[in-house]
Structure formats: C-alpha cells, structure tokens
Amino acid sequence: MASNRPIKDSPIPPASERIPTLILPLVGDKAKRTLDVLERFVEDECIPSDPVFDSLLGRNTIERFSAHPKIIEDLKSKAKSLGLWNLFAPKGHFHDAHGKDISAGYSNIEYGLMAEILGKSAIAPEVTNCAAPDTGNMEVLAKYGTAEQQARWLKPLLDGKIRSAFLMTEPDVASSDATNIGLQMTRDGDYWVLNGAKWWSSGAGDPRCEVYLVVGKTDPHNPDPYRQQSLILVPADTPGMTVDRMLSVFGYDDAPHGHGHITFENVRVHASNMVLGPGRGFEIMQGRLGPGRIHHAMRSVGAAERALEYLIARAADPRKKPFGTLLRDHGVISERIAKSRLNIDAARLIVCSAAVKIDQMNAKEALKEIAEAKVFVPKVLGEVVDWAIQAYGGAGVSQDTPLASMWAGGRTMRLVDGPDEIHLLQLGRAENKKGNAALAKIKSQKSKTEQLAAAYGVSDKLEKLALNRVRGSSAKL
Ligand SMILES: Cc1cc2nc3c(=O)[nH]c(=O)nc-3n(C[C@H](O)[C@H](O)[C@H](O)COP(=O)(O)OP(=O)(O)OC[C@H]3O[C@@H](n4cnc5c(N)ncnc54)[C@H](O)[C@@H]3O)c2cc1C
C-alpha cells in the first residue's frame, strides 16, 4: 500500500517538501499529506501499471475500443481507500441533493500541485477520477446543471461509474474561433434536432462514455455572435449519431478513450437537456476552460519532470558510455539537464501564479496568467522530452521508453483548448495596450536626463555619449 515514506536512500524529498517556497504558505496541512500519499500511489502503483494497462487493451482496434481492463477498477478502489478521489473538485462547487459540500476541499493551487504528480502516469488521472474531459464536464454540470441533470449525469460521473465527452470542434470550420461552430440545433416542440459533424471528441471511444456535452448553433442570426451557441447534453445512445472513425495522434489511438469523428443526423434531444438555456453556450465554455487549462499545464509539468528523470537516468547509465565517458560527463548533455531543470521550475511557477490568481480572484481575472501557462509549459515539455529522446538514441523513439508517446501527447497541448497563437495574440494585445504609455514614459525620462545633464553641466558629454553609442564606438570620452 502507498504511504508517504520517501524512497529509501533517495536524494529526492517527498512532494510536500518540494513545494515552491513562494506558495508554501498557501498549501494547507491536509493538502501536504495528500500530496505525499498521492506521490507514492502514482510512483509505486500507477506508473508500473501503465504498460500493463496498455497490454490488456489488446491489439486490434475493435478490442481496444471496447476494453475496460480490470486494473483500472482495482486502482480506483485503492485510490478511494487512500482518499485520492475527485481531488480536482474545487471548494464550494460540488454539493449533494441536500446542499452538503462534497468537494475534495482543495484550492486550485493545492490541486495544481497534485495534478503535476498525476501527469507522470497515463492512467493516474482516470483512477483518481481527475481525468479530462470529465473534470471540466463535471464542473459544467455542478455550476450550471439543473437538479435533474445533476442527478442523471453528475452523480455517476463523480462516482466514476460513467465517462463523458465534450464536443465542440468541427471538421469543416476553423474551430479555434468558437463563433464558427455551426452544428445546427433546431427547435421542434419539446425537442432540439441536431444536424452536423464533430471531431476530436475525446473520450467518445470509451464504452463507458454515456453523455456528450455538445455545442451547437440555436440562433444563427443573432447579431451578437456570442449568443448564437448553446450547450446540450446528449445521451451517447441517442439515435442518429454515428461514430465514423477514431482519429489517431501521431499514430497513437489513445484507446479506449480515443478521439471520435461523429456525424449527427436528425438527432432528437429533449429540451430539458439544454444547459442554462439557449444562447448561453459561450458563457459555459468560458467558465469551463480556466481551471481545465491549468490542470493540463500542471500535468504537463509532471510529464516534463518524468522526462527529465529518464534523461538523468540515461546520462548516469554505466553500461552505455559513448567515447568512454558517461553521458552526463559530456558537457552538452549536462547543459541540457541544467536547462531542463531551470525551465521546468520556471514553468511550475507560471502555472502556480495562474492557480493562485484563480483562487484569489477568479478565472476571468486570471486570463493573462492562464494564457502564459498555456503557451509556456507545452514548449518546455516538448524541449525536455526531445532532449531525453536524443539522449536515448534509437531507444528514445521506440516502445522501450514512454518518451515517444509523451512527445506525441505533449505536442498536442499546443493545439488543444485553443492553439498557441490565440493566447499569444491575447497576450500581445494586452502588452500593446501599454505601448503609448511606454512611449510617453521613455520620452519623459529622456527629457529628465537632459535637464539633469544641464543642471550638472554635462550636456556636452551626454551628447557625445549618445553619438558614440550610435556608432558603436568604444572610444573613451
Ligand atoms: C488530441 C486532441 C484532443 C482534442 N480534444 C478535443 C475535445 O475533447 N473536444 C473538442 O471539442 N475539441 C478537441 N480537440 C480540438 C482542439 O481543441 C482543436 O484542434 C483546436 O481548438 C484548434 O481548432 P482547429 O483544429 O479547428 O484548428 P483551426 O481553428 O483551423 O486552426 C488551425 C491553426 O490556425 C492557426 N491560427 C488560429 N487562429 C490564429 C490566429 N488568430 N492567428 C494566427 N494563427 C492562428 C493556429 O496555428 C491553428 O493551429 C482536440 C484536439 C486534439 C489534437
């Protein structure tokens, strides 16, 4: 059974002792204890189970997308018994039918540190009921769902009995601009009738996926493009939906979860399944994305830590010494290791900063920090995994290490939940708004310098200095 003991003779202290100093005062004792128990559970139980889970899925596509290996349920039971369940559920958002708070009770910053640990294993998020897209979907249902919707979908999701998918992206439009989403939702009596197509519907392959959260257009002529969309809950067995195929990610099928390409043909959904009401889709999507993006980012920090472990392990491997020297004694490798440490630590702080702002204000106020994390962390992950792959030579791109699949997963992070460019555009716009003020400030500082130079009688020298700078001269004045 997992405990919070550190690995014997390990130079690595337990997770609770590695919390960045800056955020230490924001992490409570309960969260610290959970971090240590979670770390041992992930390191000792989940990581060793990852390849076993994949082997149990089988080889052919049909088998892989209908599998539900027993090891998942065994690990779920262990996670529950250790109190490692629904860790993501933020304080005050999840209540039972009697209004009792049933959230795990952790803040975004506390769960962020836990998400980092979860990101080291492929199956750890699912076995602790903290996997995307279920987490975001549960937040939608908890925040905006009716009592009936919550009883039907939220309860079994929180219990880990079913899974869910979020269907926004479409094959025929540029979906990074969500105003383009065009799946038709037309009212017919007590029903909405859905026609169109979705793809990249992550989770739709899982036999336990029972509900799709579908975004579509209910009011295509509304002059406000942010009021045209709505979100409706579609039971996965509703007639008229066809899963045409499962998409691969750099050749990986991500089974049984997968990424579906789904056609909707006259799919009739009862109006009571609409969330919040027609025209409120954007509001829901915005509310869903903030915390979800930092969960992804923190898991990516964990994946980068794991890649660095592989890198330093290979660099220390006495069996493999190119040119008679351990890899770590080659300067270029040591420098990559040092840069990895530096960038991972910086990435963690960027995500922590977003999490703290969400905790202290809200996701809307933390847009800048969330965008920074969303762009910076996948870049760091990509570089560290790439260096680790390089250090392993041929083994790095093979099935003998998890690095190739980590690279594939990490690369997609630059696309999902909005591609890099959108976030950079937003960050660039915000910076550019300060441009005129910066221009005025620099001008005023120059003018003050001139006044000071005149007052101290060095106007003449000041001009010469400027002239020399322009010419790049090193001549002494
Ligand atoms: C593994 C994976 C899982 C996913 N899971 C889900 C899911 O569960 N549910 C779901 O709905 N979707 C999911 N997606 C879809 C993902 O969110 C979209 O792929 C993403 O939002 C981009 O949309 P798009 O593919 O339509 O690209 P487009 O909107 O066509 O954009 C293409 C490219 O254009 C560029 N671009 C876009 N805007 C700008 C700009 N303003 N300036 C400059 N360049 C720009 C970017 O480089 C962008 O990558 C998933 C995708 C992947 C790869």
The ligand as a Tripos MOL2 file, in Angstrom:
@<TRIPOS>MOLECULE
LIG
   53    58     1     0     0
SMALL
NO_CHARGES

@<TRIPOS>ATOM
      1 C1         -5.5220   15.2360  -29.0500 C.3       1 LIG1
      2 C2         -6.6080   16.2640  -29.2160 C.ar      1 LIG1
      3 C3         -7.7060   16.2220  -28.3720 C.ar      1 LIG1
      4 C4         -8.7510   17.1390  -28.5380 C.ar      1 LIG1
      5 N1         -9.8720   17.0260  -27.7460 N.ar      1 LIG1
      6 C5        -10.9470   17.8040  -28.0020 C.ar      1 LIG1
      7 C6        -12.1950   17.6000  -27.3040 C.ar      1 LIG1
      8 O1        -12.2970   16.7400  -26.4300 O.2       1 LIG1
      9 N2        -13.2660   18.3530  -27.6620 N.ar      1 LIG1
     10 C7        -13.1960   19.3040  -28.6330 C.ar      1 LIG1
     11 O2        -14.1980   19.9670  -28.9020 O.2       1 LIG1
     12 N3        -12.0290   19.5330  -29.3050 N.ar      1 LIG1
     13 C8        -10.9130   18.8040  -29.0220 C.ar      1 LIG1
     14 N4         -9.7410   18.9970  -29.7190 N.ar      1 LIG1
     15 C9         -9.7010   20.0030  -30.7670 C.3       1 LIG1
     16 C10        -8.8390   21.1950  -30.4560 C.3       1 LIG1
     17 O3         -9.3780   21.9300  -29.3830 O.3       1 LIG1
     18 C11        -8.7610   21.9950  -31.7780 C.3       1 LIG1
     19 O4         -7.9870   21.2370  -32.6700 O.3       1 LIG1
     20 C12        -8.1730   23.3690  -31.5740 C.3       1 LIG1
     21 O5         -9.0490   24.2000  -30.8490 O.3       1 LIG1
     22 C13        -7.9010   24.0490  -32.9270 C.3       1 LIG1
     23 O6         -9.0480   24.0560  -33.7400 O.3       1 LIG1
     24 P1         -8.9670   23.5020  -35.2420 P.3       1 LIG1
     25 O7         -8.3470   22.1520  -35.2080 O.co2     1 LIG1
     26 O8        -10.2980   23.6580  -35.8710 O.co2     1 LIG1
     27 O9         -7.8970   24.4350  -35.9600 O.3       1 LIG1
     28 P2         -8.1800   25.8420  -36.7220 P.3       1 LIG1
     29 O10        -9.1550   26.6820  -35.9630 O.co2     1 LIG1
     30 O11        -8.4930   25.5280  -38.1350 O.co2     1 LIG1
     31 O12        -6.7490   26.4790  -36.6050 O.3       1 LIG1
     32 C14        -5.6220   25.9650  -37.3440 C.3       1 LIG1
     33 C15        -4.4000   26.7450  -36.9830 C.3       1 LIG1
     34 O13        -4.5690   28.1000  -37.3650 O.3       1 LIG1
     35 C16        -3.7230   28.9040  -36.5830 C.3       1 LIG1
     36 N5         -4.4760   30.0360  -36.0230 N.ar      1 LIG1
     37 C17        -5.7110   30.0180  -35.4910 C.ar      1 LIG1
     38 N6         -6.0440   31.2480  -35.0730 N.ar      1 LIG1
     39 C18        -4.9990   32.0590  -35.3430 C.ar      1 LIG1
     40 C19        -4.7320   33.4400  -35.1470 C.ar      1 LIG1
     41 N7         -5.6400   34.2130  -34.5530 N.pl3     1 LIG1
     42 N8         -3.5200   33.9260  -35.5510 N.ar      1 LIG1
     43 C20        -2.6140   33.1100  -36.1400 C.ar      1 LIG1
     44 N9         -2.8180   31.8040  -36.3440 N.ar      1 LIG1
     45 C21        -3.9860   31.2840  -35.9570 C.ar      1 LIG1
     46 C22        -3.1680   28.0230  -35.4590 C.3       1 LIG1
     47 O14        -1.8370   27.6360  -35.7680 O.3       1 LIG1
     48 C23        -4.0760   26.8260  -35.5020 C.3       1 LIG1
     49 O15        -3.4500   25.6490  -35.0090 O.3       1 LIG1
     50 C24        -8.6780   18.1260  -29.5440 C.ar      1 LIG1
     51 C25        -7.5440   18.1810  -30.3870 C.ar      1 LIG1
     52 C26        -6.5270   17.2620  -30.2290 C.ar      1 LIG1
     53 C27        -5.3550   17.3290  -31.1640 C.3       1 LIG1
@<TRIPOS>BOND
     1     1     2 1
     2     2     3 ar
     3     2    52 ar
     4     3     4 ar
     5     4     5 ar
     6     4    50 ar
     7     5     6 ar
     8     6     7 ar
     9     6    13 1
    10     7     8 2
    11     7     9 ar
    12     9    10 ar
    13    10    11 2
    14    10    12 ar
    15    12    13 ar
    16    13    14 ar
    17    14    15 1
    18    14    50 ar
    19    15    16 1
    20    16    17 1
    21    16    18 1
    22    18    19 1
    23    18    20 1
    24    20    21 1
    25    20    22 1
    26    22    23 1
    27    23    24 1
    28    24    25 2
    29    24    26 1
    30    24    27 1
    31    27    28 1
    32    28    29 2
    33    28    30 1
    34    28    31 1
    35    31    32 1
    36    32    33 1
    37    33    34 1
    38    33    48 1
    39    34    35 1
    40    35    36 1
    41    35    46 1
    42    36    37 ar
    43    36    45 ar
    44    37    38 ar
    45    38    39 ar
    46    39    40 ar
    47    39    45 ar
    48    40    41 1
    49    40    42 ar
    50    42    43 ar
    51    43    44 ar
    52    44    45 ar
    53    46    47 1
    54    46    48 1
    55    48    49 1
    56    50    51 ar
    57    51    52 ar
    58    52    53 1
@<TRIPOS>SUBSTRUCTURE
     1 LIG1         1 GROUP 0 **** ****
